[in-house]
């Protein structure tokens, strides 16, 4: 009996060793490729929702610097607009350029605070929502001096009203229902792009009413913003900071155009 037990024990251990020997060891190269999103179907479905500590430092800094810049440029822009305004337009020019500076400042400020908040907290959720809302105000804020001091007339007033109506609708939508789903991000991005490129309706008037430098700087700013939206959906390391830098460049183009060349 003891002989039989020893036989079966030896046979089972041998079977396990045989199975282990037959286990296919995956090629390290293949294993590494599976970590890449374009190699493995499961990896494609993995969406990075949180940035690392280093990335968040870059995100907060890139927009924090711009928030300080916009706050600093506000007094100069307002005084400059008032002094160079034609007769009877000083108040309008001063108010519209101030709206532009304040709207852009608030966008950068909310983004900076958002990226300093700890992930998964109610504070993070609140400032992320405010961050998205302030984008509406920044876009409409940039349109306000363009519409009322450059384009003017019915087209300018109508375009400005359309912008601020979208701001009201976007604010209510984000305040009532805020989602981080891909569909929600796509919808919001399309709405931002729609607001940003409404200017094409008045391109001929804008081109005729301003100098070439201002026109092309406004257009370059729009292109930077549009490119940033595309990069927002990419998931390479520091993609979000690259998105931030493009937003910075877009804002700088508009600051130079509206504060120095109008």
VENWO-V867835 format. One record per run of one state. SS is the DSSP state (A for helix, B for strand, O for the rest). FROM is the first residue (numbers start at 1). LEN is the number of residues. If there is no record, write none. Layout:
# VENWO-V867835
<<SS,FROM,LEN> <SS,FROM,LEN>>
This chain:
# VENWO-V867835
<<O,1,1> <A,2,21> <O,23,5> <A,28,6> <O,34,7> <A,41,4> <O,45,8> <A,53,32> <O,85,5> <A,90,25> <O,115,7> <A,122,30> <O,152,1> <A,153,24> <O,177,5> <A,182,15> <O,197,1> <A,198,12> <O,210,2> <A,212,21> <O,233,6> <A,239,23> <O,262,1>>
